[in-house]
Amino acid sequence: MISDAWLSKKIGNMVLCLACSHLCRLQEGQYGICGVRKVENDKLKLTVYADVTAINLDPIEKKPLFHFLPGSGALSIGTVGCNFACSFCQNYEISQLTKKQKGALPGRKLLPDELAGLAKSYGAKSIAYTYNEPAVFFEYAYDCAVAAKKVGLKNIFITNGYETRQAIDKISPYLDAMNIDLKSFSDKFYQNLCNGRVAPVLECIKYAYGKGIWIELTTLLIPGKNDSDEEIRSIARFIADLDNRIPWHISAFYPTYKLTNIPPTPPSTILKGYRIAKQEGLKHVYVGNLNKSQYESTYCPECGKMVISRSGHIGNNLNNMLKNGCCPFCGYKIEGIWQS
């Protein structure tokens, strides 16, 4: 379905897309880097409005968000297309489809009010815009977020962090949380493996945090690419300087897409990342893709006792012991959003 991509600006005989930090300047008939935003009749169009390619009811912990309505369900949706081209993308079948296919694209038509109603009928507490990059279908995500708020649902972006300030300003009244991929602290990594830059991601994290959106960060450690002590420490220090209460999820890589020649991340590397993060003062650090429950659980930063236990399929194996968001042992207010 084609709709106006109103997060844009006419400049002379070109149209400037303001959804992401690529800031594509497009002439008539041109697509943006994402492959779903196109100029037609001097206006920017979103070619995948309400065209949902992936939809699932997921545990919120799968996003991953560990300090946001634990144990609740998030109705997760995505379209096709992405403003990045990550060599290690797990959803490349939909995110990279538009790099080789233009025009008619797959998707189930699901209008914003319909999506909000569906989420309510499933008992979800939130809608997560995920699977591919929500910035590329921003206008649809925005309309869905508005519809979701009207029926008491929260909204979540699972994102690579390339949203512009204009995008964040527009959606911040309706956006409750973001899990942002901080893929590396190296601009070379972003250029060579993602077709992006690191500076806009760091800016997005800081700006969204400043707007009061709940932030959690995720880093996939890839052997030989972004797993050095120096890089891990640089990321940890960046987070600590912003707010050492921000949860950081450190995940293990498994060969996929164009990086099948790289072995899985050794558990020792992931645990090294955990130790470095704690050394730098981060209060909430989590390990992903290793099935080590002691590193998936939440501990009180004040008394050190476990307050949320998670193991295995964490949506089904979760024990939240918090009392009104506070540690039941010492009363410390644990950082997060605990009630809908």
DARAZI-V155378 format. One record per residue. RES is the residue in three letters. BURIAL is b if it has 9 or more other C-alpha atoms within 8 Angstrom, else e. Layout:
# DARAZI-V155378
[[RES/BURIAL] [RES/BURIAL]]
This chain:
# DARAZI-V155378
[[MET/e] [ILE/e] [SER/b] [ASP/e] [ALA/b] [TRP/e] [LEU/b] [SER/b] [LYS/b] [LYS/b] [ILE/e] [GLY/e] [ASN/e] [MET/b] [VAL/b] [LEU/b] [CYS/b] [LEU/b] [ALA/b] [CYS/b] [SER/b] [HIS/e] [LEU/b] [CYS/b] [ARG/b] [LEU/b] [GLN/b] [GLU/b] [GLY/e] [GLN/e] [TYR/b] [GLY/b] [ILE/e] [CYS/b] [GLY/b] [VAL/b] [ARG/b] [LYS/b] [VAL/b] [GLU/b] [ASN/e] [ASP/b] [LYS/b] [LEU/b] [LYS/b] [LEU/b] [THR/b] [VAL/b] [TYR/b] [ALA/b] [ASP/b] [VAL/b] [THR/b] [ALA/b] [ILE/b] [ASN/e] [LEU/b] [ASP/b] [PRO/b] [ILE/b] [GLU/b] [LYS/b] [LYS/e] [PRO/b] [LEU/b] [PHE/b] [HIS/b] [PHE/b] [LEU/b] [PRO/b] [GLY/b] [SER/b] [GLY/b] [ALA/b] [LEU/b] [SER/b] [ILE/b] [GLY/b] [THR/b] [VAL/b] [GLY/b] [CYS/b] [ASN/b] [PHE/e] [ALA/b] [CYS/e] [SER/b] [PHE/b] [CYS/b] [GLN/e] [ASN/e] [TYR/b] [GLU/e] [ILE/b] [SER/b] [GLN/b] [LEU/b] [THR/b] [LYS/b] [LYS/e] [GLN/e] [LYS/e] [GLY/e] [ALA/e] [LEU/e] [PRO/e] [GLY/b] [ARG/e] [LYS/e] [LEU/b] [LEU/e] [PRO/b] [ASP/b] [GLU/e] [LEU/b] [ALA/b] [GLY/e] [LEU/e] [ALA/b] [LYS/b] [SER/e] [TYR/e] [GLY/e] [ALA/b] [LYS/b] [SER/b] [ILE/b] [ALA/b] [TYR/b] [THR/b] [TYR/b] [ASN/b] [GLU/b] [PRO/b] [ALA/b] [VAL/b] [PHE/b] [PHE/b] [GLU/b] [TYR/b] [ALA/b] [TYR/b] [ASP/b] [CYS/b] [ALA/b] [VAL/b] [ALA/b] [ALA/b] [LYS/b] [LYS/e] [VAL/e] [GLY/e] [LEU/b] [LYS/b] [ASN/b] [ILE/b] [PHE/b] [ILE/b] [THR/b] [ASN/b] [GLY/b] [TYR/b] [GLU/b] [THR/b] [ARG/e] [GLN/b] [ALA/b] [ILE/b] [ASP/e] [LYS/e] [ILE/b] [SER/b] [PRO/e] [TYR/b] [LEU/b] [ASP/b] [ALA/b] [MET/b] [ASN/b] [ILE/b] [ASP/b] [LEU/b] [LYS/e] [SER/b] [PHE/b] [SER/b] [ASP/b] [LYS/e] [PHE/b] [TYR/b] [GLN/b] [ASN/e] [LEU/b] [CYS/b] [ASN/b] [GLY/e] [ARG/b] [VAL/b] [ALA/e] [PRO/b] [VAL/b] [LEU/b] [GLU/e] [CYS/b] [ILE/b] [LYS/b] [TYR/b] [ALA/b] [TYR/b] [GLY/e] [LYS/e] [GLY/e] [ILE/b] [TRP/b] [ILE/b] [GLU/b] [LEU/b] [THR/b] [THR/b] [LEU/b] [LEU/b] [ILE/b] [PRO/b] [GLY/e] [LYS/e] [ASN/b] [ASP/b] [SER/e] [ASP/e] [GLU/e] [GLU/b] [ILE/b] [ARG/b] [SER/b] [ILE/b] [ALA/b] [ARG/b] [PHE/e] [ILE/b] [ALA/b] [ASP/e] [LEU/e] [ASP/e] [ASN/b] [ARG/b] [ILE/b] [PRO/b] [TRP/b] [HIS/b] [ILE/b] [SER/b] [ALA/b] [PHE/b] [TYR/e] [PRO/b] [THR/b] [TYR/b] [LYS/e] [LEU/b] [THR/e] [ASN/e] [ILE/e] [PRO/e] [PRO/b] [THR/b] [PRO/e] [PRO/e] [SER/e] [THR/b] [ILE/b] [LEU/b] [LYS/e] [GLY/b] [TYR/b] [ARG/e] [ILE/b] [ALA/b] [LYS/b] [GLN/e] [GLU/b] [GLY/e] [LEU/b] [LYS/b] [HIS/b] [VAL/b] [TYR/b] [VAL/b] [GLY/b] [ASN/e] [LEU/e] [ASN/e] [LYS/e] [SER/b] [GLN/e] [TYR/e] [GLU/b] [SER/b] [THR/b] [TYR/b] [CYS/b] [PRO/e] [GLU/e] [CYS/e] [GLY/e] [LYS/e] [MET/b] [VAL/b] [ILE/b] [SER/b] [ARG/b] [SER/b] [GLY/e] [HIS/e] [ILE/b] [GLY/b] [ASN/e] [ASN/b] [LEU/b] [ASN/e] [ASN/e] [MET/e] [LEU/b] [LYS/e] [ASN/e] [GLY/b] [CYS/b] [CYS/b] [PRO/b] [PHE/e] [CYS/e] [GLY/e] [TYR/e] [LYS/e] [ILE/b] [GLU/e] [GLY/e] [ILE/b] [TRP/b] [GLN/e] [SER/e]]
